[in-house]
Amino acid sequence: MTRLLRLALAAGMLATGVAGCGPKGERPQVRLYTDDYSVAISFDPSPPCALEKVQFKVVVRDAKTGEPIEGGEGRIFATNEDRKSTDNGLTPGKELGTYYSSLMFVNAGTWAIGFQFRRDSTQRLQRANDWMQQVLAEAPPGQECNK
């Protein structure tokens, strides 16, 4: 029994050590694909909270070449089960192929979030598959939702 307990403790310590050695920094939380684009989306806070501005960072690349897409146009939009909706356009960032946007979810629950993008105004908008996102309840006054 003691040997089994020591093995379990050693495995737990090893797992903790390995988890601490992983890559640091922002990682995409959602990867989407259209016919022509590969899209990586991260957002803060994560998971998002109701009645709090959620900042989205969107990196768009050509699906075939991997080159960043500059000068594109697009939007992020979301709808929940109660048919409440929110949407916003993309603003180009300083980094190549990077765009920013923000949304505010009016209530907690499950939201379907969609993304559309085109290289320029002469191209058709391409829609990626929606993803389902859980939005947490708003934080009490004076507190942050995810902290």
N, C-alpha and C positions, 0 to 999 in steps of 0.2 A: 504494500500500500504506500509506504514512504517513497519507494522508487518511482511509482506511478505519479505521485504528487510532485516530486522533483522534476520529472519529465514534463509534466503539464506546466509548471512554473517556468521552466527553461524555454518551452515553446512559446509561452506568452511573452516572455522578455524578448525573445528573438523577433517575434511578430511586431512588437512595439518598436524595436530598434530599426527594423526594415522599413516600417511605415514612416519613421522620422527621417530616413535617408532619401526619400522620394524627391522628385523635382518640386521646387518652390515656385511661387508666383502664380499669376493668373493663368488658368487653363480654360479652353472652351468648354462650355457646359452643354452646348447643343451643336451638332453638326448636321447641316442640311445640304441637299443637292437638287439642282434643277438640270435641265438638258445641257446647259452651257456653264453653270457655275457650281463651285464648291464653296460653302459658306460655313464659317465658324462664328458662333454667337456666344458671348459671355455677358453676364449681367451682375449688377451690384445694387442692392444687397441680394444675396443668394442664400436661401430661397427668398423671393420677393415678398413684401408685406403690403397689405391693403393700406390705402391712403398715404403711401410713401412713394416719392419719385424713384423709379427704377431706371438706372442708367444702363443702356445696352451698348456694347462694343461689337461691331459686325465686321468681319474680315472676309472679303469676297475675292475669290481667285477663279481664273479660267479653269474649267474642269479638265481640259485636255492638256494644257501646257503648264498649269500651276502658277502662271503669271498673275500678279495682283491686278484687279480691275480698277482703273482710275476714272473719275468723271461720271460714274454711274448714278442711277436714280433708283430709289426704292422706298419701302415703308415696312414697318412692323405694325401688326394689328392684333387685337385679342377680343374674344367674346366669351362670356361665362354662361352657365346653365340658365340664368335668369334673363338672358339676352342683353345684358349690359355690355357695351362695347367701348373700346378705346383704340386709338391709332395715332401714329406719328410718322413723319418722313425721316429720311436719313440725311445727316449732315456729314460732308467729307471731313476726315481727320487729317492730321499731319503725316501719319504713317501711310505708306503705299497700300492701296486697296482696303483701307480702314475707314469705316463710317460709324457715326454715333447717333443715338436716338434715346428718347426716354418715354416711358409710359407711367401712368398712375392707375392702379387697379382700385375700383371703388369699393370692393368688398372681398373678403376671404373666400376661398373655395377653389375649385378647379376651373382653369381658364384654358381655352384652345387658343394658341398663339400662332399666327401666320406671318409669312415673310414673302415679299415680292421684290423683284429687282430687274433692271435692264441696264445694258451697257451705256445707252444714250437714248435720246427721245425718238430716234428713228427705229428703234427695236421694240419688240413686244415685251410686255412685262411677263416674267417667268415666276411662277409661284412654286415654292417648295412645299413639301408636306407639312401640315400643321403639327405642332407638338402640344402635349397636355402639360400644364404647369400648375402645381399647387401653390396658391398664394396664402400666406399666413395672415392671421388676424392682426389688426393694427396694434401697435404697442401702447401701453398706458402713457399718459402725459409725462414728459420728462425722461422717458426711456427709449432706447432703440429696440426695434423689433427682434433682430437676430443676435443681440449681445447679451 
